[in-house]
């Protein structure tokens, strides 16, 4: 059995009925129209299959893979769901819980058209999370003014309203993947019109754009027609193309077992004719391979900042606003690098985008250490606050990810008074008989970590109830103001380092890390964060942590 959502536990016995329940809840006719766009059994050949998959609705592809996983699970007698199916089921369950909202048809319409599919699914997730916190939600209707886009929804409170916009880098990534599909198909058509065996390697040192497609296909076709193996490149040198052959004979068979032909490619096509000679030896000819190596960079800052700019234009003047941006990478170490590279740049940009109170970089990954029956989906949020928003976050609204429970220290107190309040709360907590440290520590929510004082030190005691190496992505201690302006997080990062993140409006974020996998389970440890005019430092049990970034 596997928990997938609070109150929903999957098992081999109920996985099929759960899927059918979701299909009916969302609307059988709507759902069937979507899934009808992907019927892989109707196409032949890898190139045709990839084209069919490219044109299909993304939900249809994901649902097809889920149904295959359901068949496999029932055959094996145990759940055998791929990673993506966990996210899909979680999002559809969340959507079912939102169907009673007014104007939900806006989301359902976007879902059916497939327009910005991943941003729409991400919006469902974020909207559901705010709803789970007890927030009053109002979906914002689409603007009827051409060229004007509205935010996704409003979070309402007594102190005012806050607009929320959700965007996913996945939509951009999938668009670029589609561009590569077009390039690969064009290259295969050029090779198919030739009688030789070819291998074409296309490597990008920048992001592939839609306008590149025609130029690249023309370059490839020209080289093949001229029977020219000379490497070529795009006009700016950002795309390079190499050519090679498996045989020098125009239409000759190559005797062998195809061991020199790749069995699969991470991105590309492979086709060839196979047969046997007169004495039964295997042979092949007309090898056609096109392999693409896309530009991969952990610096997604340009895309993230473009989303911030776009979201700022969707927030009305005089209103507060929050933008959640999904980082689609599922490997924890990579999503962390992407987030880290973008954080300070986003913090700087927000000073010019004052309608936005914060940018939240969000990601979801599957925990490698989830226990039997636990929900394996692990959430990550990096909250980037605006130090000078035009409109403060309304009272009663907390940014998702701050885990703000409403506890406040006395107002208008000095830094020392705030720290004394913190210690009083911490001592009360230490007297509790608790089993899970991270859950209980979150009861303490707001801490004025850094005041106007030029220098100072904060000392915090914390404990762990299991080895650090089994807590990747988990917060041991996390304090945050409801607007995210002041934060302190102690956690075991996805890179398997102990990490301290300190956030303050004056400097953005300071980060420290260290290899503390030797920390003893079941005892208290001390973190000391000190600051002065010369900078900031952090120590755990007297061991200095390395500043990064």
PyMOL commands that set and color helices and strands:
alter all, ss='L'
color gray80, all
select helices_A, chain A and resi 15-26+28-35+40-42+46-55+58-76+83-98+104-113+117-132+169-192+212-225+301-312+332-350+415-430+437-441+468-470
alter helices_A, ss='H'
color red, helices_A
select strands_A, chain A and resi 2-5+8-10+136-139+153-157+160-168+198-204+232-233+239-244+254-255+268-276+282-293+320-326+356-366+377-385+456-463+475-480+487-492+498-504+508-514+524-532+535-540+543-544+546-548
alter strands_A, ss='S'
color yellow, strands_A
deselect
rebuild
show_as cartoon
